[in-house]
Every structure is written in C-alpha cells, then in structure tokens.
Amino acid sequence: MVTVSTILGTLGAGGLLGYFAGTAVKGVSRLLGCLLGIVFILMQVLAYYGIAEWHWDKISEFIMGPAATAAGSASAKLWAILTWNLPFGGGFATGFYLGMRR
C-alpha cells in the first residue's frame, strides 16, 4: 500500500512544502468555518428573541454576487502566490492536494 510519506518522499522538497502549505490552508479554513458558524448561530439567536431581523434574500444576493466572484479571484491569487517561481510546481501541487485531503 502506498502511504502519504512514500509519495511525499518521491516528490521531494516540493511535495513536502506543498503538504505543509495544504495543511495550513486547511486549518485556517476550518477555523474560519467555525467562526462563521458561530456568527450564524448568534444571528439566529438574536432573530429568535426579536432583537434583530435578517433579510436573507439580500444576504444571499450579496454572497452569490460580487462576493462569490471576489472569493474565486482570491483563491486564484493565493495559488499564484504559493507557486510563484517554484521549480518544483508539480510536486508542490501534489503535496498541497495531499495536505488538504488529510
């Protein structure tokens, strides 16, 4: 059976650095997901007690409109920064994928 360490060893430094970067991005995105979940729960509690009223149609338009385009361009920009001037881009990409998966 092929293990992650075998694949990363074959890919070399690029794979190892990609794995570390993927693990970091995954950790930050999990933290961001937890924070957004907490904000949503707080919003719902405020709505339940009549303290606030949310216009979900407007929020949905905002999220699916310009904000979605900005998020797509931000992820493309992040990838461009992470792979800038790397001689071992293929190994880095594979390691990054493995880091995000694990």
Secondary structure, 3 states (H helix, E strand, C coil): CCCHHHHHHHHCHHHHHHHHHHHHHHHHHHHHHHHHHHHHHHHHHHHHCCCCCCCHHHHHHHHHCHHHHHHHHHHHHHHHHHCCCCCCHHHHHHHHHHHHHC
